[in-house]
Amino acid sequence: MRMRDEHAERENRNRCIGKIGAAVMIAVLFLCGACGGNPKEQGMEENGAGDRSTQEMTADKAAEGTSLYEHGLEVVARMAEMAGSETYVELYTSNSELAELLSSVGDGDFSEPVAVYRVRAKEGVASILDLAETGALSDELRAVVESKLFSTLATQINSMEGTTALAAASLCTAEKLFVSGELTENEIYLYVYENAAPVAVTFMMGEDGAVAARGMFILYEGFEANRLEEMEGVWERFGVWVERVGM
Protein backbone atom coordinates (compact mmCIF):
# COMPACT_ATOMS: atom_id res chain seq x y z
CA MET A 1 0.00 0.00 0.00
CA ARG A 2 2.77 2.34 1.00
CA MET A 3 4.66 1.53 -2.26
CA ARG A 4 1.58 2.40 -4.33
CA ASP A 5 1.22 5.69 -2.46
CA GLU A 6 4.91 6.56 -3.03
CA HIS A 7 4.56 5.70 -6.73
CA ALA A 8 1.45 7.89 -7.09
CA GLU A 9 3.21 10.73 -5.27
CA ARG A 10 6.21 10.44 -7.67
CA GLU A 11 3.90 10.56 -10.69
CA ASN A 12 2.09 13.63 -9.34
CA ARG A 13 5.44 15.32 -8.69
CA ASN A 14 6.65 14.53 -12.22
CA ARG A 15 3.42 15.85 -13.70
CA CYS A 16 3.81 19.10 -11.73
CA ILE A 17 7.42 19.46 -12.87
CA GLY A 18 6.33 18.82 -16.45
CA LYS A 19 3.63 21.49 -16.22
CA ILE A 20 6.09 24.01 -14.75
CA GLY A 21 8.61 23.18 -17.47
CA ALA A 22 6.01 23.64 -20.18
CA ALA A 23 4.95 26.95 -18.68
CA VAL A 24 8.57 28.09 -18.61
CA MET A 25 9.08 27.08 -22.25
CA ILE A 26 5.94 28.96 -23.33
CA ALA A 27 7.11 32.04 -21.44
CA VAL A 28 10.55 31.85 -23.08
CA LEU A 29 9.02 31.46 -26.54
CA PHE A 30 6.69 34.40 -25.88
CA LEU A 31 9.56 36.60 -24.75
CA CYS A 32 11.65 35.65 -27.77
CA GLY A 33 8.78 36.58 -30.05
CA ALA A 34 8.30 39.89 -28.26
CA CYS A 35 11.98 40.67 -28.66
CA GLY A 36 11.69 40.45 -32.42
CA GLY A 37 12.89 36.90 -33.13
CA ASN A 38 16.44 35.97 -33.91
CA PRO A 39 19.39 38.39 -33.85
CA LYS A 40 19.47 38.56 -37.63
CA GLU A 41 15.88 39.81 -37.79
CA GLN A 42 16.60 42.26 -34.99
CA GLY A 43 19.55 43.62 -36.92
CA MET A 44 17.38 44.11 -40.01
CA GLU A 45 14.81 46.07 -37.99
CA GLU A 46 17.51 48.24 -36.48
CA ASN A 47 19.00 48.91 -39.90
CA GLY A 48 15.53 49.80 -41.20
CA ALA A 49 15.05 52.29 -38.40
CA GLY A 50 18.45 53.75 -39.17
CA ASP A 51 17.50 54.17 -42.82
CA ARG A 52 14.32 56.01 -41.90
CA SER A 53 16.24 58.31 -39.59
CA THR A 54 18.71 59.09 -42.38
CA GLN A 55 15.88 59.90 -44.76
CA GLU A 56 14.32 62.26 -42.23
CA MET A 57 17.65 63.99 -41.67
CA THR A 58 18.14 64.33 -45.42
CA ALA A 59 14.68 65.85 -45.74
CA ASP A 60 15.46 68.31 -42.94
CA LYS A 61 18.72 69.34 -44.61
CA ALA A 62 16.92 69.81 -47.91
CA ALA A 63 14.31 71.96 -46.19
CA GLU A 64 17.03 74.05 -44.55
CA GLY A 65 18.45 74.72 -48.02
CA THR A 66 15.17 76.30 -49.14
CA SER A 67 15.07 80.06 -48.59
CA LEU A 68 12.29 81.93 -46.81
CA TYR A 69 11.47 83.53 -50.15
CA GLU A 70 10.91 80.10 -51.73
CA HIS A 71 8.89 78.81 -48.78
CA GLY A 72 6.71 81.89 -49.11
CA LEU A 73 6.14 81.22 -52.80
CA GLU A 74 4.94 77.72 -51.96
CA VAL A 75 2.41 79.17 -49.52
CA VAL A 76 1.25 81.69 -52.16
CA ALA A 77 0.79 78.90 -54.73
CA ARG A 78 -1.40 76.96 -52.31
CA MET A 79 -3.51 80.04 -51.57
CA ALA A 80 -3.95 80.81 -55.27
CA GLU A 81 -5.18 77.25 -55.80
CA MET A 82 -7.68 77.66 -52.94
CA ALA A 83 -9.09 80.93 -54.27
CA GLY A 84 -9.28 79.57 -57.82
CA SER A 85 -11.14 76.42 -56.82
CA GLU A 86 -14.91 76.84 -56.90
CA THR A 87 -15.29 73.50 -55.14
CA TYR A 88 -13.00 74.57 -52.30
CA VAL A 89 -14.80 77.88 -51.79
CA GLU A 90 -18.24 76.20 -51.81
CA LEU A 91 -17.08 73.88 -49.03
CA TYR A 92 -16.67 76.87 -46.72
CA THR A 93 -19.29 79.41 -47.75
CA SER A 94 -22.55 79.82 -49.64
CA ASN A 95 -22.24 83.60 -49.55
CA SER A 96 -22.30 84.77 -53.16
CA GLU A 97 -20.43 88.01 -52.37
CA LEU A 98 -17.54 86.11 -50.77
CA ALA A 99 -17.48 83.58 -53.60
CA GLU A 100 -17.41 86.32 -56.23
CA LEU A 101 -14.57 88.14 -54.47
CA LEU A 102 -12.50 84.98 -54.14
CA SER A 103 -13.17 84.06 -57.76
CA SER A 104 -11.75 87.44 -58.76
CA VAL A 105 -8.70 86.83 -56.56
CA GLY A 106 -8.23 83.36 -58.02
CA ASP A 107 -8.15 84.79 -61.56
CA GLY A 108 -4.97 86.70 -60.70
CA ASP A 109 -1.55 85.81 -62.07
CA PHE A 110 0.62 84.61 -59.16
CA SER A 111 3.33 83.09 -61.34
CA GLU A 112 6.02 85.68 -60.59
CA PRO A 113 6.07 88.59 -58.10
CA VAL A 114 7.24 91.98 -59.40
CA ALA A 115 8.54 92.89 -55.94
CA VAL A 116 8.94 91.37 -52.49
CA TYR A 117 9.17 93.39 -49.26
CA ARG A 118 10.32 92.35 -45.80
CA VAL A 119 8.32 93.76 -42.90
CA ARG A 120 9.74 93.77 -39.37
CA ALA A 121 8.54 95.11 -36.06
CA LYS A 122 10.23 98.32 -34.81
CA GLU A 123 10.66 97.41 -31.10
CA GLY A 124 7.64 95.24 -30.92
CA VAL A 125 4.40 96.86 -31.99
CA ALA A 126 4.74 99.68 -29.51
CA SER A 127 2.37 102.04 -31.30
CA ILE A 128 -0.45 99.56 -30.72
CA LEU A 129 0.56 98.29 -27.30
CA ASP A 130 0.89 101.81 -25.93
CA LEU A 131 -2.84 102.29 -26.50
CA ALA A 132 -3.62 99.40 -24.17
CA GLU A 133 -3.15 98.94 -20.45
CA THR A 134 -0.08 96.68 -20.55
CA GLY A 135 1.77 97.95 -17.50
CA ALA A 136 0.72 94.93 -15.43
CA LEU A 137 2.15 92.47 -17.96
CA SER A 138 5.47 90.76 -17.33
CA ASP A 139 8.20 91.17 -19.95
CA GLU A 140 7.58 87.60 -21.13
CA LEU A 141 3.82 88.10 -21.49
CA ARG A 142 4.30 91.46 -23.20
CA ALA A 143 6.57 89.73 -25.73
CA VAL A 144 3.80 87.19 -26.39
CA VAL A 145 1.29 89.99 -26.98
CA GLU A 146 3.69 91.81 -29.32
CA SER A 147 4.26 88.60 -31.27
CA LYS A 148 0.54 87.97 -31.66
CA LEU A 149 -0.15 91.53 -32.75
CA PHE A 150 2.63 91.38 -35.32
CA SER A 151 1.31 88.07 -36.68
CA THR A 152 -2.12 89.65 -37.26
CA LEU A 153 -0.83 92.63 -39.26
CA ALA A 154 -2.39 91.35 -42.51
CA THR A 155 -5.70 90.84 -40.71
CA GLN A 156 -5.59 94.41 -39.38
CA ILE A 157 -5.01 95.77 -42.89
CA ASN A 158 -7.88 93.72 -44.36
CA SER A 159 -10.21 94.85 -41.59
CA MET A 160 -9.95 98.39 -42.99
CA GLU A 161 -11.75 97.14 -46.12
CA GLY A 162 -14.63 95.63 -44.15
CA THR A 163 -15.99 92.29 -43.00
CA THR A 164 -16.44 90.79 -46.47
CA ALA A 165 -12.78 91.25 -47.42
CA LEU A 166 -11.67 90.02 -44.00
CA ALA A 167 -13.83 86.89 -44.28
CA ALA A 168 -12.70 86.20 -47.83
CA ALA A 169 -9.02 86.51 -46.92
CA SER A 170 -9.50 84.26 -43.89
CA LEU A 171 -11.07 81.51 -46.00
CA CYS A 172 -7.97 81.17 -48.16
CA THR A 173 -5.16 81.37 -45.64
CA ALA A 174 -2.48 78.69 -45.98
CA GLU A 175 0.13 77.48 -43.52
CA LYS A 176 3.42 75.60 -43.63
CA LEU A 177 5.88 74.34 -41.01
CA PHE A 178 9.57 73.87 -41.75
CA VAL A 179 13.08 74.18 -40.31
CA SER A 180 15.31 77.12 -41.24
CA GLY A 181 18.41 78.80 -39.91
CA GLU A 182 17.70 81.92 -41.98
CA LEU A 183 15.08 83.49 -39.74
CA THR A 184 16.44 85.55 -36.85
CA GLU A 185 13.24 87.32 -35.81
CA ASN A 186 9.56 87.27 -36.72
CA GLU A 187 8.99 88.91 -40.08
CA ILE A 188 6.58 89.18 -42.99
CA TYR A 189 7.32 88.78 -46.68
CA LEU A 190 4.92 90.79 -48.80
CA TYR A 191 4.67 89.46 -52.35
CA VAL A 192 3.50 92.07 -54.86
CA TYR A 193 2.11 91.07 -58.28
CA GLU A 194 1.31 93.03 -61.39
CA ASN A 195 -2.07 91.40 -62.00
CA ALA A 196 -2.95 89.79 -58.69
CA ALA A 197 -3.69 90.65 -55.08
CA PRO A 198 -0.67 91.16 -52.79
CA VAL A 199 0.06 88.31 -50.37
CA ALA A 200 1.51 88.64 -46.88
CA VAL A 201 3.35 85.56 -45.62
CA THR A 202 4.17 85.80 -41.92
CA PHE A 203 7.15 83.80 -40.63
CA MET A 204 7.07 83.10 -36.89
CA MET A 205 10.07 81.63 -35.05
CA GLY A 206 9.80 78.50 -32.92
CA GLU A 207 12.36 76.42 -31.03
CA ASP A 208 15.38 74.70 -32.59
CA GLY A 209 15.01 76.46 -35.94
CA ALA A 210 11.31 75.65 -36.39
CA VAL A 211 9.36 78.19 -38.45
CA ALA A 212 5.61 78.56 -38.95
CA ALA A 213 4.58 80.35 -42.15
CA ARG A 214 1.07 81.68 -42.68
CA GLY A 215 -0.13 83.44 -45.82
CA MET A 216 -3.04 85.84 -46.32
CA PHE A 217 -4.25 87.87 -49.29
CA ILE A 218 -4.29 91.66 -48.82
CA LEU A 219 -7.72 92.71 -50.05
CA TYR A 220 -7.77 96.30 -48.79
CA GLU A 221 -8.24 98.37 -51.96
CA GLY A 222 -6.47 101.37 -50.43
CA PHE A 223 -3.30 99.33 -49.97
CA GLU A 224 -0.86 100.66 -52.58
CA ALA A 225 1.57 97.77 -52.78
CA ASN A 226 3.82 99.49 -55.34
CA ARG A 227 4.45 102.43 -53.00
CA LEU A 228 5.22 100.52 -49.80
CA GLU A 229 8.55 102.20 -49.14
CA GLU A 230 6.92 105.62 -49.50
CA MET A 231 4.06 104.86 -47.08
CA GLU A 232 5.96 105.66 -43.89
CA GLY A 233 2.90 107.08 -42.16
CA VAL A 234 0.93 103.88 -42.70
CA TRP A 235 3.71 101.67 -41.40
CA GLU A 236 4.32 103.87 -38.37
CA ARG A 237 0.70 103.34 -37.47
CA PHE A 238 1.40 99.62 -37.23
CA GLY A 239 4.81 100.01 -35.60
CA VAL A 240 6.81 98.30 -38.36
CA TRP A 241 9.43 99.13 -41.00
CA VAL A 242 9.75 97.88 -44.56
CA GLU A 243 12.63 97.05 -46.90
CA ARG A 244 12.73 95.55 -50.36
CA VAL A 245 14.07 91.99 -50.74
CA GLY A 246 16.46 91.36 -53.62
CA MET A 247 15.31 88.58 -55.94
Order of alpha helices (4+ residues) and beta strands (2+ residues): alpha-alpha-alpha-alpha-alpha-beta-alpha-alpha-alpha-alpha-beta-beta-beta-beta-alpha-beta
